[in-house]
Amino acid sequence: MSDVYLYTDGGCHGNPGPGAWAWRLVDANHNVLAEASGFEGETTNNRMELTAVIDGLRNAQNNREQLLSGLPLVIITDSQYVRQGITNWIHRWKQNGWKTSAKKPVKNSDLWRTLDELNGVIRPSWKWVKGHAGDTHNEGCDRLVQETIKKNRSTL
């Protein structure tokens, strides 16, 4: 049985600043099954990284039969913030009522809660990949992020 891979990326020009997110769903033969991107006029890099995963998971969930065909999903992100957050930190945040160990509110808790719900339903595995290191699909998501920012920035 082969896996299906969800590559994700997000970025900003300035932090905060205009930003974009992108994802790409890829089969085991490296065929692109679907991809998408989106733009926000004033956001942060971390929000865009989270939004990329959330939108990609929603798409996979809505098209589960067609895109996943019952195969396991592996999320590949270049964001340690996202991978560590969903696999490690989130358990403590939830125990602490969405507060950090310093008793401060968890940043982006709205997105973390949504991601936690999707993660519980779809149950993907999570993999980190170094950004800008030649991974074809990670680089493709990064290009899509930059193109989306460039295209939409002029409309601000």
SULWOKA-V165342 format. One record per backbone hydrogen bond with DSSP energy under -1.0 kcal/mol. NH is the residue of the N-H (numbers start at 1). CO is the residue of the C=O. If there is no record, write none. Layout:
nh co
NH CO
NH CO
This chain:
nh co
4 72
5 26
6 74
7 24
8 76
9 22
11 20
13 18
17 43
19 40
20 11
21 38
22 9
23 36
24 7
25 34
26 5
27 31
30 27
33 25
34 25
36 23
38 21
40 19
43 17
48 44
49 45
50 46
51 47
52 48
53 49
54 50
55 51
56 52
57 53
58 54
59 55
60 56
61 57
62 58
63 59
64 61
67 63
68 64
69 64
71 68
74 4
75 125
76 6
77 127
83 79
84 80
85 81
86 82
87 83
88 84
89 84
90 85
93 89
94 90
95 91
96 92
97 94
98 93
100 104
103 100
106 98
109 106
112 108
113 109
114 110
115 111
116 112
117 113
118 114
119 115
120 116
121 117
122 118
123 119
125 73
127 75
129 77
139 135
140 136
141 137
142 138
143 139
144 140
145 141
146 142
147 143
148 144
149 145
150 146
151 147
152 148
153 149
155 152
156 153
